[in-house]
Amino acid sequence: MKLGIDIGGTFTDLVLLEAQTGKATFAKTLTTYPDPTEGILNGVRDILQKTNSQPSEIETIVHGTTLVTNAVIERKGAKTGLITTAGFEDVLEIGRELRYDIYDIFLEMPKPLVPRHLRVGVAERLDRQGNVQTAIQHESLDIAIKNLVNEGVASVAVCLLHAFANPVHEQAIGRYLQQHYPKLYFSLSSEVMPEIREYERSSATAMNAYVQPTTDHYLQTLESKLCELGIHCVFHIMISSGRLTTIAGARKVPIQLLESGPAGGAMASVFFGKLTNTPDLLAFDMGGTTAKACIINHFQPEITNQFEAARVRRFKKGSGLPVRIPVIDLIEIGAGGGSIARVNQLGLLTVGPDSAASQPGPAAYHRGGELPTVTDADLVLGYLNENYFLGGTMQLRRDLAQEAIRQHLAKPLGISVAAAAMGVHRIVNENMANAARVHILERGLDPRRYHMIAFGGAGPVHAFNVARLLRVSRFIIPVGAGVTSALGFLVSPVASEHMVSHVSALNAMDWDKINALLSDMERKGLDFLAHAGIDLATATTTRTVDMRYIGQGHEISVRFPNGVLDASSIQDIQKAFDAEYTLRYGRTTPNIAMETVTWRVVVSAPLPGIELHQNIQNPGNQALKGQRPVYFPGREAPHETPVYDRYLLPVGTKMEGPAIIEEMESTTVVGFDSRITVDDYKNLLVDLLYE
């Protein structure tokens, strides 16, 4: 058996997959604070009881967590010091000297994770080719480290000038720390992010050191508690690029986990895209705290190396701490089931980005929350069943939801409770549709050519109206929509990515050096897979290079073939660059030389091959559960709408909307002018009809 575990801001999702039969069992439990491992254990016990299984039957666990992201956002990481080349102690403070909002006179920049008094310089110097100009001065190093230790740091980031070209001095500092301070955590930039650009490399290394002790303690605690439960198995961690790493890999470079949960959703979308023969998808993931969207082209999610964490303005590009790690390219907004609705100072209805999370939660949870949320609005509109939330394991209070909306929204706005609830619902849909539309259009693509796949606890509730706003012709609600990200963990490959910066004009390349670098990175990747227990005969290697026209400040990523490179490879690489550049910008710039910046090698195990069947233990054979009044946009009065049990809908079912389709982990809302089909895998295919 394989177990996928996804910790979200509100719920912890689990999927237990029987490898031989393909039967999948789902579970959803509230995320526990401050110790999320308790919620995991609750979910594991629940899912084992559902399947009448023993802990010893679990052979593989794949886990994704928001721990790293939360530690950075909430500034709850370890006390961290920075060792850098003397004279460069203020790189984290200076940054790029860019204003993310040029008209904001009260602009607030993100504060470095390492304060000035904990940033120390040592005497050493390399040139940009990596040649030693000044050998490291050990007396200077000893003084610097003692100062940091006396300040009580638990972790140290080491980022020296030009260490991406030659890590010799950073490695010497690492050996010194291991020998003299074995209990001190440390991160070397040459291991975390061996790329050019001093600020981004310093930021990533500092962040890695900042979260390393917390992550290490969490993973050790989780492993220990699972062992106490009787689970002794292979343990993999989902990273931001949609690949899996080992526990050791996660402990060494924990910043790879920044977007691990959303990455699982993207990889699940790839899986269901293949299952439904839909190569181009817009993945829409809406949970309890946020909503995310990403593009799947030709069964591949878009990967970017431009990422920011802990933004001062959550959705304002440039206001966060840069981390140049491979991450699935997502757009995120503060629109989840727990997003709080309020009337602002201008008398306008707004929703989010702050969330009630699982504690105190929406007013309907009856856990202390008094402010109205998206979940409260959806309950009042009739989309949710107060007696069947989480399959009936959690009772919702419609009266509390109505009172919260009446007190905080309807009364100040002078409208009815139903109108206020519909306003919340429509604002969330518009916000998500607008964000997704911009995300697609910025890439020169048309939203209408994509089908949409919707999942997450709240995604199926809002999918119909978001899809209609985007004018897509079909959306898919996959099996286990409420826990899709956890399922995505189980269909993702174990992989390792290595990179090295080597700036050179393409027509003046030292091909012997490049081939040596590529060979070394591939060897490291194969070693990683071997330690993870992967059969190397099944491994595949993918190579890309970040390139630009000479004189440009930023690059695009270009894929190039395996094998030995030489001068005859230039034409193929140029063609690949032209094709990618044209796709992104609609044109190329002829007669300008190109240069390479960073070379990347991904060594990956094959995708797990699974056949998915739901493990449903639901008595009866009547899918129609009854009817209830439901409010739909554009209609003043509620409409008596049929309610179906998704588990009992037979394969091949075809019906017209509107309809409410309930399952334990989520609820699908389908409006008018639509057709619903249940495919061979029990996925819901909803076709939207337009005039």
N, C-alpha and C positions, 0 to 999 in steps of 0.2 A: 504493500500500500504506500501511496505517496500523499503527503499532507501539505497543503499550501496555507500559509497564515499571513494575513494582511492586517496591519494595525492602522486604522484611520483615526481622525480626530474625534469621531463620535462612536463608531462601531468597529469591532474586530471581526473580520470575516475569515471563515475556514472552509476549505474544500478537501474532502478525503476521496482519493481516487484509487479504485481497485485496478491495478495495472492489467491483470489478465482479462477481466470482464469489461473494463471501461466504465463500470458503474461509479457515479459521482454522488456524494452526499454533501449537502451544504449546511453550514451553521453560521449564525450571526449573534454576537453578544455585545453588550455595551463595553466600550473601552474603559479601563479602570485607571484612575489617577490617584496618587502619583506613580504607582507601580503598574505598568501595562502588562507585566508578566502574569498578574492575577487574572486579567481578562482572557489571556491566551489559555491558561490552564482551565478556566471555566468552559471555554469553547471546546478544548480538546476533550474534556470529560463528556461534554454534551454530544459531540459527534461520534465518540466511541460508543456511547450508550445507544445512539440512534441506530448504529450499524451492528451492535452486539459484537464489537471487535475488541481485541486485546492490544494494549500498548506495544507489545513486542512485535506485532504484525506490521507496524509502520517501519519501512525501510529507508525512506527519504523524507526529509522536511525541507521545504523552501519557504523562506521568510522574507517579508518586506516590512519596513517600519518607518514611521515618521520621527523616530527618536532623534536622528541627526539634525533634521530640519528644525524641529522644535527647540533643540539645544541651542542652535544658532540664533533663531528668531527671539527666543526668550532670554538669551544671554545666560544660559545655565550650564555652560561648559566649564572645563577646568581652568584654573589660573595658569596662564600660558606666558612664556617668555619667547623672545625672538633673538637669534644670533645671526648677524649679517656682516657683510664687509664694512669695515670702518668708513663712515661718511654716508652710509645709505640707511641709517636707522629710521629715517622719516618717510621712506617710500610708501608705507601703508597710509600715512597721513596725507601725503601729497596726491597720491592716486594719479588720475589722468587730468586733473584740473578742469574737468568738464562739469557744467551745470545741467542737470537733467530737466530743469524748468527755468529757462532764462528770465522769465518774468516774475518769478517768486522772490520777493525781497527778503522773505524770512526763510529762505532755502535751508534745509537741514540735510547735511551729508551723513552717510553712515559712519558710525564711530568704529575705529579699528578694534578687532577682538583683543589685540595686545596693546595696552597703554604705553605711553612714551617711556616711563621709568623702567619698563620691563623689556625694552628693545635695546640691545647692546651690540657694539661693533667690535670686530677683531681685525688685527692687522694681517692682511693677505690680499692677493690680487691676481686674477687671471685676465688675459685679454679675450676678445670676442671669439677667437679661434680656440680658446681653451689652453693656451700656452701660459705657463707659470711666469708671472712677472715678479711677484713677491711671495716667497714661501710663507706658509702659515706660521705665525709667531705663537708658540705654545704658552709662553708666559702671559701674553695678552688673552689667549683663549682661557687659560686657567682662572684668571681674574674675572673674566666675563661670566663664566659659568658659576663661580662661587657667589658672585653678586646676585645672580638669579636664584640660586638655591637659598641664599639668605633671605630673599624676598618671599620664599615659600611657594615657588612655582611647582606645579605637578607635571607639566609638559613643556617641551621646548621645540620650537620651530627653527630649522636651520635653512637659511636661504642666502647663499653667497652669490656675488656678481659673476655672471657667465658660468655658473655651475652646470647649466644645461649642456655646455660644450665639453666640459671636463669635470666629473664629480669628485676628483681626487681629494680636494680639501674638505668637502662635506663628508665624505666617507671617513676621513681622518677624525673629524669631530664626532661622528657617530661612534667610532671605535673608542674614543676617549670617554664618551658618555657611558657606553656599555661597561667599560672597565672601572670607572671611578664612581658612577652613579647608576647602578643597575636597576634601581626602582623608579628612575625618572623616565617618563615617556618622552620620545623625541620623534620628529618627522623631518626627513631630508627632502628638499625641493627636487633634487635629482631623482628621487624615487616617486614622489607624489605627482609632479608635473614638470618633466624635463623639457620645457619649451622656453622660447624667447619671450620677452616682455616681463620686465622685472616686477612691475606692480601686480599683474595677474598671478605670477608665480609666487610672489610673497603672500598674497592674499589667500591663495589656495593652500599653501603650506601652513600658514598660521591657523586657518580654519581646521585643517586636518588635525593639527596638534591640539587645538582647542576642544575637539569632540572625541579625541582618541581615548582618554581615560574613561569617559562616560560610556562610550560604545563598548569598550572592552569589558567593563564591569557588567553592563546589561547583557551582553552575549554570554559571558561566563555564568551569570545568574540564571538566564533562561536555559542554557544547556544543563545546569545542575538540577533545576526544578523538573525539567523533562526527564532527566535520568531517574530522579526520585519517583516519577510517575511510571517508570518502567520502559521509557522510550530511549533506546540506544541505536542511533542510526546515522546515516550520512546527512549532513546539515549544510545546505546551501543558502546563500543570501542573494536576493535580487538587487541589482545595481541600476543606476539611472539610465544606462544605455539599453536596457531590456535584456541584459545578459545576466548570468549567474556567476557568483564568485564563492570561494570557500570561506569558512569562518576565519581562517588565518588571513586571507586576502582582505576581508572586511575589517579585521582588527588593525591591519597595517595601513590601509587607505580608506578610512570610514567615510570620507566625503563622497565616495562613489555611491553612497546610500541616500544622498539628498532627495532624489525623486524616485525612490524604489517602488513605492505603491503605484503611482500613476504609470510607471513603466510597465508594470504587470498588466494594467488595463490595455495598454497599446499592444502588447504581445498577444493577449487574448483576442483582440480585434483581428490581428493577423490570422490567428487560428480559425476564428469563425468566418473570416473572409474567405479562406480556402474551403471551409466546410460548405459555404453557400455560393461558392464560385463568384465572389465579388472582390475583384482585385483592388478597387479604389474605394476607400471608405473614409468618412469623417467619424472618428471615434469620440463619443460624447459620454463623459463619465461625471456623474453628479452624485455626490455623497452627502454626508451630514454637514460638512464644513465648507467645501469648495466644489466648483465644477471645473472640469478640464476638457480640452478638446485637442486632438492631434490628427494629422493627415496620414493616411496609409496609401501609398502609391505602389501599384504592382506588387502587392503583398509585403511591402517594406515600410516601416515607420521612418519618418524623417529624423535624422540624427544631427544634432548641432553641438559645437564645442563652446558656444557662447551661453553662459548661464550666470544668473545672479541669485544670491541668497540673502535673506534678511533685509529686504528692501525697506527703506524708511517710508516710502509710499508704495504700498504693496504691489500695485499694478502699474507703477511708473518705471519704465525702462531707464536704467542708469542710476537708480537710487539705492542699489544694493551692493553687496560685496561680490566682486567677480570671481568665478571659479571655472577655469577652462578645463572642464571634464566632459567626456562624451555623455550626452543626455538626449533622450527622446524629446524632440521639439514640441513643446506643449504651450497652449495658451490657457491661463488660469484666471478665474474671477471668483470673488467671494460670494458665491451663490450656491448654497447647499441647503439641505432640509432644516438645519439649525440656524441659518442666517436670520439675523434679527431685523424686523421691519419697524420703522418709526417715521414720525412726521418731523421734518427738519425745521430749522428756524425760518425758512421761507414758506412754510406751510405745504411743502411737497412731500409726497410719499417716497421713501427711499428704502432699499433693502440691502443689508450687509454693509461692508464686508465682514464685520464682527459676527461671531457665531456663539450660540448658547452651548454648543458641543453636547457632550453626554451629561455633563454636570454644570449647571442645574438642568440644562436641556430645555426644549420647547415647553410652553405652558401645559400642553396636553400630556406631557410625560408625568406630571404631578410629582416632580422631584425638586421643586423649589423655584423653577423658572416662572417668571411672571410677565416677561415681555413676549409679544407675538413674533412668531417665526414663520418661515415658509411651510414647515410641516403643519403648523396650526392652521394656516390658510388652506392648505390642501385638504385637511380634515373637514373644515367647515364647508368647503365646496363639494364634498361628497366623494372626492377621489380616493380617500383612505377609509378603511373599515376600522372603527375604533375597537372592535372586538376581535380583529384578526391581524393586528400589527405584530410583526415577527411571528407569524403563524399562530397568533393567539397567546403567545407566551408573555406579551406585554400589553397591558390594557391602556388605551388612550382615553383621555377625558375631553370629550367634545365641548362640554359646558365650560371648562377652563379655557379652552382655545377661543371660544366665542367671547368670553368675558375679556380676555387679553386683547383681542382685536377691537372689541367695542370700546374699551377704556383708552387704549393707546392710539388707535387709528380711526375708527368710525366716528367716535365722538368729536375729536379735534377737526376732522374733515367734514363733518356734517352729512355723512352718508350712512347707508345701511352696513351691517356687518358683512353681508354677502358681497356687496360692492367693494368694500375695503379688502376682503380676502381675494377677490378677483383681481384687484389692483396689484396686490403683492405677487400673485401668480403671473400676471402679465409682465410686470417689471422684470422679474427673474428671467422669464423667457426671452424678453427683448435684450436684456443685458448679455445673456449667453449667445443668442443668435448674432448680435452685433460683433461680439468678440470673435466668434468663429468665422464670421464673414470677413472681417479684417485679416485674420490669421491666414485665410485662404487667398484672399486677393493680393496680399503683400507678396505672395509667391507667384503671382501672375496666373492664378488658376481660377476656375469658375466653380462656385459652390454647387451649382445645379448638375454638374457632371458626376457628383459623388452620391452614393447612398450613405446613409448614416447608421451607425450601430450605437445603441444607447444602453448604458448599464449603470451600476451603482445603486444604492438604496433609493435615491430620488430620481435617477435618470429616466426610467420608464414612465414615471408620472408626468414628466415635462417634455418627453421626446416628441410627442405628436405636434405640439405647438411650436417647438423650436424648429422641427423639420419643415413645418409649413412656412414659417418665417424665412427660412433659407431657400424655400422652393425646391427642396429635394423631392424626388419622386417616390423613394422608398426608405423606410427605416427598419432596422432589424433589432428585435429584443432577444438576445441569446438565452439559452438555457442557463439558469442560475445567475440571472442578470444582477441580482443584488450582491453577489460575491465574485463577480467576473475577474477583478484584479487578482484575487487569490488563485483563481483558476489559471490566470495568465502565467503565474509563477511556475506552474507545472508543465507548461508547454514552451518554456524558454530554455535556450542552450547554455551550458557552462562555457565560458569564454574568457579570454584574457587579451587586453589591449596594451600595447607598448608604443611609445612615441619617442622621437628625437628630432630636435631642430637642427637643420643644416641649411643655411641661407646661401643660395648660389644661383646664378643665371643658368637657365636650362642648357644653353649652348656652350657653357663653360664648366660643366659638371665633372667632378672627379668620380667616375662611375665605379672604380674599384672601392673607393671609400663608401659610397652609397650601398653597394652590394654587401659589403662587410657589415654595415649598420643594419640592413634589412635582415641579413642572415642571423645576426645576434638577437634581434628582436623576435624573430620566429622561433629561435631556440628557447628563449625565455618563455614564450607562450606555450610551447610544447612541454617544457618542464612543469609549468603550472598545471596543465591538463593531466600530466602523468601523476602528479601529487594528488589530484582530485579523483584519481581512479578511472580516468577516461582511456579507452582504447585509442591509441594515437593513430591507428590505421584509419579511423573514422573522422579524424580532425580535418578541418578545412582552414585555409589561410586567405584572408582578404587584406589587400594592401591599398592604401590611399595616401595622397600627398596634398597638403595645403599649398596652394599656388596663387600667384597674383601677377599682374603686369608690373614690371619694374617701376617703382615710384609710387605704387599704391600702398595704403596703410593696412589693408585687411585682405584676407584670402578667402578662396572657396576650396572646398574639398573635392578632389578628383580621384576616381578609382583607376588603377592601372594594373596590368596583368602580372601574374606570378612569373618566376623565372629570373635569369640573369639579365640585367639591364646594361645597355651600352649606347653608343651614339645613335644606333639605328632605332632605338626606342623613342627618340625625341619626337618623331612625327606622330606616333600613336598617343603619346602623352599630350601633345599640343591639340590633337583632335578631341581628346576627352575633355580638356580644359575649355575649348571653344564650345563644345556641346553643352557643358554645365553652365558656362557663362551666358550663353544665349538663352538657356532655359530660365535663368534668374533675372537677366537684365534686357533680354530681347535683342541683343546685338553683341558684336565683338569689336575689338579695337585693333585692326590689322597694323602690321609694321612696327609694333612695340614688343620688345623682348619680354619673355616670361621668366619668372624665377620661382624656385621652390623654397618653402619655409620650414614646414614640419612634415616628416614622414611618419606614417602610422601603420602598424601591423596588428590585425586581429586574428587570433587563432581560436577556433571555436569547435566545440563538439557538435554533433548533429542535433537537430531539433527532436525532442522526444516525440515518438509516434504513439498517439493514443486514440482510441475510439470512445466517444463520450455517450454514456447512457445514464439517465437519472435513476437514482435509487429511491423510489417513492413508495412509502408505506401509507397509503391513503385509502380508506375503505369507501365503497360505493362506486357508482359508475355514471353518475349524473353530473355533467360539467356545469350546467346552469345552476347557480346557487340561489338566484332570486333577482330582485331589482331594487334600486334605490335612487332617490332624486339626486341628480348631479348637475352642477352649474358648468356650462361651457362658454368660452369667450364669444361675445357677440349675441348672446341670448339672455334676456333678462330673467326668465323663469327657469327653474330647474327642470331637467328632462328625466323622465323615468328610464333608467338605463339598465340593461341586463348585466349581471355580475357573474363571471365564470371562474371556476377553479382551473387554473392553468394545468395542474397535474393530470386532470381528467379529460382535457381536450385531446381527442384522437388525432393521430397523424393524418394529414390531408384535409383537416377541417377548413372550411371556407365560410366566412360570414362578413356581413357589412357592419361598419361602425354606425353609431357609437357603441362602445363596450368598455367594461371594466374587467380586467383579467388579473386575478389575485394569485399570488404565490407566497411562500413563507418569507422570502427575503426582500420582496419588492412588489409593487403594484403597477400594472401597465394601464394607462388611460388612452383610449382611442376615441377621437372625435368623429364628427360627421364627414361625409364625402370621403370614405376610405374603405378599403377591402383588407381583410385579415386572412392570412393563410398560415397553417401550422405545417412546417416542412418535415422531412423524414427524420430530423434530429430534434424535433420538438421546439425549434426556434420559431418565434413569431415574425412573419414577414408582413409588414403593413405598407400597402400601396396607397399613396395620397392622390386624390383626383382633383384636378384643377379645371376651372372653366376656360 
